[in-house]
Amino acid sequence: MRTRQEISGLFDGLELIDPGVVYLPEWRPDHGDEIGDASGASTFAGVARKLR
């Protein structure tokens, strides 16, 4: 499994959208108080846009 740092490197040259590279359950949760401990998740998520 890749680390958060390795995944973040895939976004080099791009503008990361908040909240950046985080565990998947933490990316735009509908109910943030119901997430619990997301560190057990095995998937990172991130969205970025290309800089002009």
MMTF fields as JSON, N, C-alpha, C and O atoms, coordinates in Angstrom:
{
  "mmtfVersion": "1.0.0",
  "mmtfProducer": "UNKNOWN",
  "numBonds": 207,
  "numAtoms": 208,
  "numGroups": 52,
  "numChains": 1,
  "numModels": 1,
  "chainsPerModel": [1],
  "groupsPerChain": [52],
  "chainIdList": ["A"],
  "bondAtomList": [4, 2, 8, 6, 12, 10, 16, 14, 20, 18, 24, 22, 28, 26, 32, 30, 36, 34, 40, 38, 44, 42, 48, 46, 52, 50, 56, 54, 60, 58, 64, 62, 68, 66, 72, 70, 76, 74, 80, 78, 84, 82, 88, 86, 92, 90, 96, 94, 100, 98, 104, 102, 108, 106, 112, 110, 116, 114, 120, 118, 124, 122, 128, 126, 132, 130, 136, 134, 140, 138, 144, 142, 148, 146, 152, 150, 156, 154, 160, 158, 164, 162, 168, 166, 172, 170, 176, 174, 180, 178, 184, 182, 188, 186, 192, 190, 196, 194, 200, 198, 204, 202],
  "bondOrderList": [1, 1, 1, 1, 1, 1, 1, 1, 1, 1, 1, 1, 1, 1, 1, 1, 1, 1, 1, 1, 1, 1, 1, 1, 1, 1, 1, 1, 1, 1, 1, 1, 1, 1, 1, 1, 1, 1, 1, 1, 1, 1, 1, 1, 1, 1, 1, 1, 1, 1, 1],
  "groupList": [{"groupName": "MET", "atomNameList": ["N", "CA", "C", "O"], "elementList": ["N", "C", "C", "O"], "formalChargeList": [0, 0, 0, 0], "bondAtomList": [1, 0, 2, 1, 3, 2], "bondOrderList": [1, 1, 2], "singleLetterCode": "M", "chemCompType": "L-PEPTIDE LINKING"}, {"groupName": "ARG", "atomNameList": ["N", "CA", "C", "O"], "elementList": ["N", "C", "C", "O"], "formalChargeList": [0, 0, 0, 0], "bondAtomList": [1, 0, 2, 1, 3, 2], "bondOrderList": [1, 1, 2], "singleLetterCode": "R", "chemCompType": "L-PEPTIDE LINKING"}, {"groupName": "THR", "atomNameList": ["N", "CA", "C", "O"], "elementList": ["N", "C", "C", "O"], "formalChargeList": [0, 0, 0, 0], "bondAtomList": [1, 0, 2, 1, 3, 2], "bondOrderList": [1, 1, 2], "singleLetterCode": "T", "chemCompType": "L-PEPTIDE LINKING"}, {"groupName": "GLN", "atomNameList": ["N", "CA", "C", "O"], "elementList": ["N", "C", "C", "O"], "formalChargeList": [0, 0, 0, 0], "bondAtomList": [1, 0, 2, 1, 3, 2], "bondOrderList": [1, 1, 2], "singleLetterCode": "Q", "chemCompType": "L-PEPTIDE LINKING"}, {"groupName": "GLU", "atomNameList": ["N", "CA", "C", "O"], "elementList": ["N", "C", "C", "O"], "formalChargeList": [0, 0, 0, 0], "bondAtomList": [1, 0, 2, 1, 3, 2], "bondOrderList": [1, 1, 2], "singleLetterCode": "E", "chemCompType": "L-PEPTIDE LINKING"}, {"groupName": "ILE", "atomNameList": ["N", "CA", "C", "O"], "elementList": ["N", "C", "C", "O"], "formalChargeList": [0, 0, 0, 0], "bondAtomList": [1, 0, 2, 1, 3, 2], "bondOrderList": [1, 1, 2], "singleLetterCode": "I", "chemCompType": "L-PEPTIDE LINKING"}, {"groupName": "SER", "atomNameList": ["N", "CA", "C", "O"], "elementList": ["N", "C", "C", "O"], "formalChargeList": [0, 0, 0, 0], "bondAtomList": [1, 0, 2, 1, 3, 2], "bondOrderList": [1, 1, 2], "singleLetterCode": "S", "chemCompType": "L-PEPTIDE LINKING"}, {"groupName": "GLY", "atomNameList": ["N", "CA", "C", "O"], "elementList": ["N", "C", "C", "O"], "formalChargeList": [0, 0, 0, 0], "bondAtomList": [1, 0, 2, 1, 3, 2], "bondOrderList": [1, 1, 2], "singleLetterCode": "G", "chemCompType": "PEPTIDE LINKING"}, {"groupName": "LEU", "atomNameList": ["N", "CA", "C", "O"], "elementList": ["N", "C", "C", "O"], "formalChargeList": [0, 0, 0, 0], "bondAtomList": [1, 0, 2, 1, 3, 2], "bondOrderList": [1, 1, 2], "singleLetterCode": "L", "chemCompType": "L-PEPTIDE LINKING"}, {"groupName": "PHE", "atomNameList": ["N", "CA", "C", "O"], "elementList": ["N", "C", "C", "O"], "formalChargeList": [0, 0, 0, 0], "bondAtomList": [1, 0, 2, 1, 3, 2], "bondOrderList": [1, 1, 2], "singleLetterCode": "F", "chemCompType": "L-PEPTIDE LINKING"}, {"groupName": "ASP", "atomNameList": ["N", "CA", "C", "O"], "elementList": ["N", "C", "C", "O"], "formalChargeList": [0, 0, 0, 0], "bondAtomList": [1, 0, 2, 1, 3, 2], "bondOrderList": [1, 1, 2], "singleLetterCode": "D", "chemCompType": "L-PEPTIDE LINKING"}, {"groupName": "PRO", "atomNameList": ["N", "CA", "C", "O"], "elementList": ["N", "C", "C", "O"], "formalChargeList": [0, 0, 0, 0], "bondAtomList": [1, 0, 2, 1, 3, 2], "bondOrderList": [1, 1, 2], "singleLetterCode": "P", "chemCompType": "L-PEPTIDE LINKING"}, {"groupName": "VAL", "atomNameList": ["N", "CA", "C", "O"], "elementList": ["N", "C", "C", "O"], "formalChargeList": [0, 0, 0, 0], "bondAtomList": [1, 0, 2, 1, 3, 2], "bondOrderList": [1, 1, 2], "singleLetterCode": "V", "chemCompType": "L-PEPTIDE LINKING"}, {"groupName": "TYR", "atomNameList": ["N", "CA", "C", "O"], "elementList": ["N", "C", "C", "O"], "formalChargeList": [0, 0, 0, 0], "bondAtomList": [1, 0, 2, 1, 3, 2], "bondOrderList": [1, 1, 2], "singleLetterCode": "Y", "chemCompType": "L-PEPTIDE LINKING"}, {"groupName": "TRP", "atomNameList": ["N", "CA", "C", "O"], "elementList": ["N", "C", "C", "O"], "formalChargeList": [0, 0, 0, 0], "bondAtomList": [1, 0, 2, 1, 3, 2], "bondOrderList": [1, 1, 2], "singleLetterCode": "W", "chemCompType": "L-PEPTIDE LINKING"}, {"groupName": "HIS", "atomNameList": ["N", "CA", "C", "O"], "elementList": ["N", "C", "C", "O"], "formalChargeList": [0, 0, 0, 0], "bondAtomList": [1, 0, 2, 1, 3, 2], "bondOrderList": [1, 1, 2], "singleLetterCode": "H", "chemCompType": "L-PEPTIDE LINKING"}, {"groupName": "ALA", "atomNameList": ["N", "CA", "C", "O"], "elementList": ["N", "C", "C", "O"], "formalChargeList": [0, 0, 0, 0], "bondAtomList": [1, 0, 2, 1, 3, 2], "bondOrderList": [1, 1, 2], "singleLetterCode": "A", "chemCompType": "L-PEPTIDE LINKING"}, {"groupName": "LYS", "atomNameList": ["N", "CA", "C", "O"], "elementList": ["N", "C", "C", "O"], "formalChargeList": [0, 0, 0, 0], "bondAtomList": [1, 0, 2, 1, 3, 2], "bondOrderList": [1, 1, 2], "singleLetterCode": "K", "chemCompType": "L-PEPTIDE LINKING"}],
  "groupTypeList": [0, 1, 2, 1, 3, 4, 5, 6, 7, 8, 9, 10, 7, 8, 4, 8, 5, 10, 11, 7, 12, 12, 13, 8, 11, 4, 14, 1, 11, 10, 15, 7, 10, 4, 5, 7, 10, 16, 6, 7, 16, 6, 2, 9, 16, 7, 12, 16, 1, 17, 8, 1],
  "groupIdList": [1, 2, 3, 4, 5, 6, 7, 8, 9, 10, 11, 12, 13, 14, 15, 16, 17, 18, 19, 20, 21, 22, 23, 24, 25, 26, 27, 28, 29, 30, 31, 32, 33, 34, 35, 36, 37, 38, 39, 40, 41, 42, 43, 44, 45, 46, 47, 48, 49, 50, 51, 52],
  "secStructList": [7, 7, 7, 2, 2, 2, 2, 2, 2, 6, 6, 6, 6, 3, 3, 3, 7, 6, 6, 7, 1, 3, 3, 4, 4, 4, 1, 1, 7, 1, 1, 4, 4, 4, 7, 7, 7, 4, 4, 4, 7, 7, 7, 3, 3, 7, 7, 3, 3, 3, 7, 7],
  "xCoordList": [0.835, 0.0, 0.89, 1.91, 0.506, 1.266, 0.954, -0.143, 1.942, 1.76, 1.046, 0.916, 0.591, -0.04, 0.949, 0.56, 2.207, 3.23, 3.392, 3.515, 3.393, 3.516, 2.308, 2.46, 1.124, -0.084, -0.048, -0.399, 0.37, 0.461, 1.391, 1.15, 2.443, 3.375, 2.731, 3.219, 1.65, 0.932, 0.266, -0.106, 0.122, -0.527, 0.469, 0.07, 1.76, 2.772, 2.404, 2.054, 2.483, 2.152, 0.675, 0.26, -0.123, -1.56, -1.936, -1.195, -3.072, -3.573, -4.567, -5.658, -4.182, -5.068, -6.258, -6.118, -7.423, -8.644, -8.743, -8.435, -9.172, -9.339, -10.334, -11.357, -10.069, -9.094, -7.754, -6.984, -7.454, -6.177, -6.244, -7.305, -5.124, -5.059, -5.345, -4.561, -6.471, -6.915, -7.481, -7.7, -7.715, -8.395, -9.771, -10.441, -10.187, -11.423, -12.631, -13.375, -12.869, -14.047, -13.998, -15.033, -12.82, -12.677, -12.866, -12.941, -12.945, -13.054, -14.515, -15.302, -14.858, -16.212, -17.28, -18.239, -17.124, -18.138, -19.449, -19.449, -20.55, -21.855, -22.112, -22.723, -21.642, -21.866, -20.533, -20.218, -19.754, -18.409, -18.336, -17.327, -19.39, -19.369, -19.568, -19.395, -19.929, -20.178, -19.017, -19.108, -17.933, -16.818, -16.117, -15.789, -15.889, -15.112, -13.639, -13.181, -12.896, -11.463, -11.214, -11.272, -10.938, -10.743, -9.361, -9.098, -8.465, -7.104, -7.055, -6.032, -8.13, -8.185, -8.559, -8.519, -8.923, -9.274, -8.018, -6.915, -8.183, -7.02, -6.919, -6.11, -7.734, -7.762, -7.606, -8.28, -6.709, -6.574, -7.331, -7.486, -7.803, -8.514, -8.0, -7.566, -8.056, -7.68, -8.213, -8.353, -8.508, -8.963, -8.12, -7.838, -7.724, -6.898, -7.313, -8.008, -6.869, -7.116, -5.788, -4.835, -5.763, -4.555, -4.377, -5.312, -3.168, -2.858, -2.661, -2.141, -3.065, -2.912, -1.554, -1.245],
  "yCoordList": [-1.168, 0.0, 1.244, 1.281, 2.243, 3.493, 4.36, 4.315, 5.144, 6.062, 7.326, 7.562, 8.126, 9.406, 10.273, 10.955, 10.252, 11.049, 10.589, 11.42, 9.285, 8.767, 9.165, 9.544, 9.081, 9.48, 10.981, 11.416, 11.763, 13.216, 13.562, 14.535, 12.785, 13.009, 12.877, 13.459, 12.128, 11.981, 13.293, 13.465, 14.2, 15.477, 16.61, 17.773, 16.292, 17.321, 18.11, 17.526, 19.425, 20.282, 20.597, 21.307, 20.08, 20.328, 21.06, 21.021, 21.717, 22.41, 21.499, 21.237, 21.023, 20.155, 20.942, 22.076, 20.327, 20.9, 20.45, 19.3, 21.346, 20.97, 19.823, 19.823, 18.884, 18.842, 18.221, 17.85, 18.095, 17.51, 15.999, 15.432, 15.347, 13.882, 13.382, 13.597, 12.717, 12.224, 10.819, 10.352, 10.151, 8.858, 9.064, 10.058, 8.134, 8.269, 8.683, 9.563, 8.099, 8.516, 9.979, 10.548, 10.589, 11.977, 12.979, 14.181, 12.507, 13.424, 13.782, 12.968, 14.972, 15.504, 14.61, 14.226, 14.279, 13.44, 14.205, 15.397, 13.515, 14.135, 14.372, 15.367, 13.455, 13.535, 13.344, 12.242, 14.407, 14.352, 13.763, 13.153, 13.929, 13.405, 11.896, 11.288, 11.279, 9.84, 9.047, 7.826, 9.721, 9.045, 8.073, 6.956, 8.48, 7.647, 7.745, 8.777, 6.689, 6.669, 6.202, 5.007, 7.146, 6.83, 6.28, 5.862, 6.268, 5.805, 4.319, 3.838, 3.587, 2.178, 1.962, 0.837, 3.045, 2.945, 2.621, 3.016, 1.914, 1.521, 2.311, 1.979, 3.352, 4.113, 5.6, 6.157, 6.235, 7.682, 8.281, 7.639, 9.518, 10.205, 11.631, 12.229, 12.153, 13.535, 13.984, 13.186, 15.26, 15.852, 17.094, 17.853, 17.291, 18.446, 18.994, 18.339, 20.205, 20.789, 21.226, 21.559, 21.212, 21.568, 23.078, 23.832, 23.507, 24.931, 25.395, 24.651, 26.597, 27.128, 27.704, 28.195],
  "zCoordList": [0.0, 0.0, 0.0, 0.687, -0.76, -0.812, 0.403, 0.959, 0.794, 1.918, 1.431, 0.23, 2.386, 2.036, 1.256, 0.308, 1.644, 0.96, -0.49, -1.391, -0.722, -2.088, -2.935, -4.096, -2.362, -3.09, -3.372, -4.469, -2.398, -2.583, -3.737, -4.452, -3.929, -5.023, -6.392, -7.361, -6.488, -7.756, -8.178, -9.338, -7.234, -7.494, -7.733, -7.792, -7.872, -8.134, -9.387, -10.413, -9.301, -10.43, -10.54, -11.456, -9.62, -9.613, -8.331, -7.349, -8.34, -7.153, -6.436, -6.942, -5.26, -4.483, -3.959, -3.5, -4.035, -3.478, -2.025, -1.711, -1.133, 0.278, 0.406, -0.279, 1.234, 2.309, 1.926, 2.812, 0.642, 0.234, 0.163, -0.101, 0.395, 0.371, 1.785, 2.709, 1.926, 3.231, 3.067, 1.95, 4.198, 4.138, 3.511, 3.79, 2.675, 1.91, 2.754, 2.321, 3.929, 4.7, 5.152, 5.499, 5.152, 5.589, 4.46, 4.714, 3.209, 2.079, 1.866, 1.383, 2.222, 2.073, 2.707, 2.038, 3.978, 4.625, 4.791, 5.101, 4.585, 4.796, 6.275, 6.663, 7.081, 8.52, 9.228, 9.679, 9.327, 9.887, 11.27, 11.625, 12.07, 13.43, 13.475, 14.531, 12.35, 12.313, 11.716, 11.588, 11.351, 10.685, 11.616, 11.215, 12.836, 13.749, 13.407, 12.916, 13.661, 13.395, 11.969, 11.68, 11.082, 9.667, 9.371, 8.243, 10.361, 10.103, 9.764, 9.278, 10.008, 9.644, 8.186, 7.687, 7.504, 6.089, 5.288, 5.667, 4.203, 3.405, 2.105, 1.238, 1.964, 0.727, 1.004, 1.871, 0.258, 0.317, -0.86, -1.899, -0.693, -1.765, -1.87, -0.886, -3.066, -3.298, -4.641, -5.568, -4.737, -5.988, -6.222, -5.294, -7.468, -7.806, -9.155, -9.932, -9.41, -10.729, -11.331, -10.627, -12.638, -13.364, -13.344, -13.617, -13.018, -13.027, -14.459, -15.29, -14.745, -16.113, -16.312, -17.398]
}
